[in-house]
Amino acid sequence: MAKIRVPFFDAGATYRELKPEIDEAILRVLDSGWYILGKEVGAFEKEFAEYCGTKFCIGVGTGLDALILIFRAYKELGRLKDGDEIIVPANTFIASIFSITETGLKPVLVEPKLNSYNIDPIEVEKAITKKTKGVLAVHLYGQLAETDELQKIARIHDLLLFEDAAQAHGALDKNGNRAGNLGDSACFSFYPGKNLGAFGDGGAVTTNDSDLAEVIRSLRNYGSQKKYYYTVKGMNSRLDEIQASVLRVKLRHLNEQNQWRREVALYYCENIQNEEIILPIQDSHSTIKHNKNHVWHLFVIRTHKRDELQKRLADNGIQTVIHYPIPPHKQAAYNEWNHLSFPITEKIHGEILSLPMGLHLLENQLQKVVGCING
């Protein structure tokens, strides 16, 4: 058992499982001779929009680009302007914050709920001012934010509701609506480690707003809808044909792969028995594999002995990652915020540890992780 190693993530696991389908898809693109904004991108956009339940999907270069393009498009449409405030969770990945400041908007950080790690609707309502124009709900670690409550707040205060769904491909709310169709617009990342990951960078915007979709399609392609004619000052952020072909294959298997993640999460929750460990779900563990609100992009535990536990796991060949060690308001990039205090966020960032999660895990590897944690 001591020789068993447990990598945190294996980028090749999905490829090995789906190799014939993926090889066929890539060769189809290579043989076509068309590598940018062709049939594969168009087909993936249609298929992913249908999967999310939205009218439109626009493939772009990265998840960060997707958010930037959303904010830029709303500015083009006159819904946002420089200096407008966007409420965002204080414990999110830094890209959520970058997208706001990059487009001349002002992030307003609020605390998450300690048990879910997602933005607290009560704190959102407290933070609303006359300058507030939107709320960015981040579905952190694969669990949906409380979009029902956030939708009510957005309606009452006439705010835009944005989803950062970069970690939540396929997650469903209680009404059967998927991530990407729970606000005015949403961003997705297809970074290789995501539940729906490409073999390089990639991203997408989903929306039901035809005007927004039209502007984003133009912005991602230099601001052009007709070659060499530019209606807005755009950028180059296009999902390429090879990545789109890979994503089309993997999308067909996403639901079953998400279900496997639920099985892994259930195994952890039923077998980790250590009083020092706080598991990600506090209610009946038997519901985990049936709860489609969470797609388990990451399985995150908390412990005040985090560094000690991480070292013990590493010494036993088990790789873990901290998502994320330093909150945005303590980063050098935002040194103007370094004096701010967000106690819940800081507690989360000081205690969290992500255990191995993914299609690569075998039963003996899961046994080793649990055995090492239990002690």
C-alpha atoms as one frame of an Amber mdcrd trajectory, in Angstrom:
protein
   0.000   0.000   0.000   2.906   2.320   0.730   3.946   2.204  -2.932   0.585
   3.449  -4.176   0.846   7.047  -5.361  -2.204   9.290  -5.701  -1.830  12.246
  -8.098  -4.176  15.160  -7.543  -5.154  15.225 -11.226  -4.324  13.230 -14.333
  -4.795  15.287 -17.494  -4.530  12.209 -19.688  -7.184  10.115 -17.949 -10.088
  11.379 -20.034  -8.046  11.155 -23.210  -7.177   7.516 -22.558 -10.810   6.727
 -21.819 -12.110   8.494 -24.941  -9.058   8.108 -27.191 -10.760   6.690 -30.332
 -13.461   9.398 -30.338 -11.029  12.217 -29.616  -8.463  11.064 -32.179 -11.181
  10.865 -34.821 -12.393  14.375 -33.951  -8.929  15.938 -34.089  -8.066  14.227
 -37.371 -11.347  15.494 -38.803 -10.225  19.053 -38.064  -6.708  18.521 -39.404
  -8.060  17.032 -42.623 -10.530  19.888 -43.068  -7.829  22.556 -43.376 -10.006
  25.036 -41.453  -8.723  25.789 -37.956 -10.357  29.033 -36.727 -14.126  29.736
 -36.351 -15.264  26.888 -38.527 -17.823  24.092 -38.359 -16.531  22.551 -35.121
 -16.822  25.794 -33.150 -20.276  26.427 -34.576 -21.407  22.896 -33.709 -19.984
  23.052 -30.199 -21.633  26.413 -29.551 -24.985  24.957 -30.575 -24.522  21.783
 -28.528 -23.273  23.531 -25.400 -26.074  26.109 -25.553 -28.590  23.258 -25.761
 -26.875  21.475 -22.864 -26.989  24.592 -20.664 -30.526  25.426 -21.792 -29.606
  28.817 -23.238 -30.310  30.343 -26.622 -26.714  31.323 -27.302 -23.167  30.169
 -26.641 -20.086  32.024 -27.905 -16.754  30.188 -27.826 -13.789  32.317 -26.743
 -10.129  31.962 -25.838 -10.300  31.528 -22.050 -12.660  31.728 -19.100 -11.145
  35.073 -18.106 -11.733  36.391 -21.615 -15.343  35.232 -21.359 -15.952  37.426
 -18.314 -14.052  40.368 -19.788 -16.107  40.120 -22.972 -19.349  40.007 -20.997
 -18.496  43.215 -19.163 -17.205  44.919 -22.325 -20.334  43.945 -24.233 -22.640
  45.361 -21.564 -20.651  48.601 -21.745 -21.124  48.679 -25.528 -24.845  48.151
 -24.967 -24.988  51.000 -22.433 -25.867  48.773 -19.475 -22.527  49.378 -17.720
 -20.028  52.255 -17.618 -16.638  52.919 -16.038 -16.800  53.032 -12.256 -19.955
  50.943 -11.889 -19.827  48.542  -8.949 -19.968  44.768  -9.310 -20.450  42.754
  -6.121 -18.224  39.665  -6.028 -17.270  37.070  -3.383 -14.083  37.899  -1.482
 -12.854  34.283  -1.636 -13.036  33.705  -5.384 -10.228  32.832  -7.790  -8.387
  35.995  -8.803  -9.649  35.872 -12.423 -13.136  36.864 -11.269 -11.665  40.062
  -9.833  -9.326  40.701 -12.777 -12.246  40.683 -15.210 -13.957  43.496 -13.302
 -10.960  45.791 -12.893  -9.729  45.066 -16.431 -12.944  46.533 -17.833 -12.950
  49.725 -15.749 -15.515  48.510 -13.254 -15.196  48.451  -9.456 -15.225  45.150
  -7.524 -17.053  45.242  -4.209 -15.946  42.270  -2.125 -18.379  40.532   0.220
 -18.053  37.495   2.443 -19.156  33.977   1.496 -21.034  31.530   3.680 -18.604
  29.401   5.656 -20.248  26.041   4.918 -20.832  26.454   1.175 -17.904  28.798
   0.334 -20.298  30.629  -1.995 -21.343  34.277  -1.858 -23.786  35.124   0.943
 -26.975  36.768  -0.412 -27.457  38.642   2.877 -24.031  40.232   2.495 -24.812
  41.040  -1.144 -27.908  43.004  -0.174 -25.979  44.907   2.504 -23.350  45.961
  -0.057 -25.725  47.472  -2.632 -25.293  51.194  -3.305 -26.504  53.612  -5.979
 -23.442  52.639  -8.036 -24.116  48.896  -7.892 -25.000  47.536 -11.315 -24.383
  43.817 -11.021 -23.588  40.745  -8.942 -21.043  38.131 -10.000 -22.081  34.770
  -8.539 -19.187  32.300  -8.520 -20.148  28.614  -8.363 -17.035  27.740  -6.397
 -15.603  24.207  -6.434 -18.557  22.992  -8.527 -21.429  23.931  -6.198 -24.077
  26.377  -7.365 -24.387  29.683  -5.575 -27.815  30.534  -4.140 -29.078  31.825
  -7.453 -32.751  31.842  -6.427 -32.012  34.421  -3.738 -29.596  36.330  -5.941
 -32.158  36.491  -8.754 -34.697  38.029  -6.345 -32.155  40.609  -5.187 -31.230
  41.424  -8.790 -34.887  41.944  -9.752 -35.661  44.159  -6.761 -32.621  46.385
  -7.329 -32.529  46.212 -11.143 -29.114  44.576 -11.218 -27.450  42.327 -13.750
 -26.680  38.826 -12.466 -23.535  37.252 -13.884 -22.409  33.661 -13.352 -18.800
  32.587 -13.072 -19.491  28.954 -13.942 -15.861  28.089 -14.691 -15.970  25.248
 -12.136 -19.590  24.142 -12.467 -20.155  22.554 -15.891 -23.389  20.588 -15.689
 -24.552  21.602 -12.206 -28.348  21.800 -11.859 -30.543  23.852  -9.551 -33.678
  22.484  -7.871 -35.776  23.549 -10.865 -33.633  21.634 -13.337 -31.859  24.707
 -14.734 -28.155  24.322 -15.437 -25.240  26.535 -14.570 -24.944  29.013 -17.420
 -28.690  29.621 -17.484 -29.198  31.063 -14.002 -28.476  34.733 -14.673 -28.235
  37.274 -17.469 -24.987  35.784 -18.767 -22.321  33.308 -17.723 -18.694  32.499
 -18.331 -17.147  29.043 -18.613 -13.531  27.943 -18.652 -12.378  24.851 -20.517
  -8.927  24.749 -18.939  -7.742  21.087 -19.018  -8.430  20.527 -15.310 -12.105
  21.492 -15.516 -14.946  18.961 -15.522 -15.330  19.821 -19.204 -11.735  20.499
 -20.156 -10.051  21.060 -23.493  -6.466  20.118 -24.398  -5.417  23.735 -23.987
  -7.083  27.010 -23.071 -10.671  27.706 -24.019 -13.798  29.404 -22.750 -17.373
  30.331 -23.563 -20.166  32.767 -22.792 -23.763  31.577 -22.481 -26.784  33.879
 -22.519 -30.373  34.250 -23.676 -29.785  37.870 -24.726 -29.469  38.103 -28.520
 -28.036  41.626 -28.424 -25.359  40.615 -25.940 -24.470  37.523 -27.976 -24.120
  39.573 -31.158 -21.797  42.092 -29.526 -19.632  39.379 -27.944 -19.300  37.551
 -31.273 -17.997  40.781 -32.744 -15.732  41.693 -29.818 -14.016  38.279 -29.754
 -13.049  38.701 -33.434 -11.363  42.126 -33.427 -14.744  43.894 -33.346 -15.659
  42.552 -36.763 -18.685  40.754 -38.129 -17.559  41.193 -41.721 -13.882  40.684
 -42.503 -11.845  43.913 -42.357 -14.877  45.958 -41.250 -14.744  46.889 -37.537
 -17.786  48.223 -35.738 -16.263  48.200 -32.219 -12.761  48.031 -30.737 -12.465
  44.322 -30.235  -9.874  41.710 -29.325  -8.678  38.327 -30.515 -10.274  35.662
 -28.309 -11.520  32.733 -30.352 -12.048  29.117 -29.382 -10.114  27.149 -31.979
 -11.441  24.266 -34.057  -9.316  21.535 -32.479 -10.350  22.468 -28.941 -13.989
  22.678 -30.042 -13.802  19.193 -31.582 -12.375  17.769 -28.344 -15.017  19.533
 -26.261 -17.791  18.146 -28.458 -16.617  14.607 -27.668 -16.182  15.236 -23.963
 -19.540  17.024 -23.655 -21.286  13.792 -24.648 -19.761  12.113 -21.589 -19.960
  15.001 -19.111 -23.009  13.825 -17.170 -21.620  10.348 -16.527 -18.237  11.775
 -15.543 -19.886  14.216 -13.142 -21.713  11.259 -11.625 -18.386   9.506 -11.057
 -17.182  12.602  -9.205 -20.248  12.341  -6.978 -19.345   8.730  -6.221 -15.825
   9.791  -5.226 -17.243  12.578  -3.035 -19.621  10.112  -1.413 -16.745   7.720
  -0.690 -14.741  10.471   0.980 -17.690  11.673   3.058 -18.698   8.200   4.198
 -15.194   7.056   5.077 -13.242  10.065   6.359 -13.590   9.873  10.131 -11.320
  12.413  11.728 -12.586  14.981  14.209 -10.046  17.496  12.901 -11.600  17.444
   9.408 -14.578  19.526   8.272 -16.179  17.891   5.233 -17.761  19.979   2.444
 -21.319  18.786   3.123 -22.752  18.694   6.608 -26.138  17.108   5.901 -26.973
  13.477   5.057 -24.074  12.037   3.096 -26.399   9.620   1.313 -27.736  12.515
  -0.754 -24.386  13.405  -2.335 -24.536  11.110  -5.351 -28.076  12.271  -6.096
 -27.462  15.980  -5.471 -26.870  17.507  -8.909 -26.427  21.004  -7.475 -22.750
  20.064  -7.010 -20.500  18.598  -9.717 -17.419  18.306  -7.492 -14.845  20.083
  -9.598 -12.896  20.044  -6.351 -13.350  18.137  -3.100 -12.347  20.638  -0.440
 -11.968  19.886   3.258 -11.035  22.248   6.091  -8.759  21.752   9.058  -6.840
  24.090  11.339  -3.952  21.605  10.969  -3.899  22.024   7.190  -0.123  22.300
   6.691   0.550  19.319   8.935  -2.028  17.206   7.100  -0.778  18.236   3.659
   2.769  17.229   4.599   1.635  13.861   5.943  -0.295  13.161   2.752   2.651
  14.237   0.583   5.020  12.006   2.568   2.691   9.131   1.702   2.607   9.904
  -2.032  -0.744  11.721  -2.006  -0.821  15.016  -3.869  -3.102  17.804  -2.643
  -3.586  21.442  -3.647  -4.747  24.554  -1.781  -7.505  26.421  -3.668  -6.481
  29.138  -2.805  -3.722  29.981  -0.306  -4.034  33.800  -0.446  -7.371  35.630
  -0.846  -7.625  38.374  -3.485  -7.621  41.222  -0.959  -4.241  40.083   0.390
  -2.572  39.761  -3.017   0.223  42.145  -4.086  -1.705  42.857  -7.293  -4.355
  44.590  -5.167  -2.160  46.125  -2.489  -4.731  48.893  -2.039  -6.932  46.233
  -0.397  -4.279  44.649   1.823  -5.548  46.496   4.889  -9.075  45.109   4.498
 -10.373  42.348   6.738 -12.736  39.572   5.662 -12.640  37.095   8.578 -14.680
  34.309   6.979 -12.710  34.503   3.738  -9.419  34.531   5.623 -10.480  31.543
   7.730 -11.399  29.601   4.593  -8.122  30.380   2.847  -6.175  29.405   5.957
  -7.842  26.002   6.420  -8.875  24.556   3.051  -7.218  21.613   1.331  -8.316
  19.983  -1.930  -8.081  16.192  -2.035  -7.481  14.221  -5.253 -10.604  14.256
  -7.424 -11.214  13.002 -10.928 -11.642  10.129 -13.329  -8.136   8.808 -12.678
  -8.810   7.617  -9.137  -8.952   3.902  -8.374 -10.497   2.316  -5.305  -7.141
   1.460  -3.719  -6.042   5.076  -4.173  -9.171   6.387  -2.472  -8.599   3.895
   0.331  -5.084   5.201   0.770  -6.227   8.840   0.939  -8.872   8.032   3.534
  -6.562   5.799   5.539  -3.884   8.456   5.680  -6.367  11.147   6.769  -7.923
   8.920   9.400  -4.538   8.291  10.692
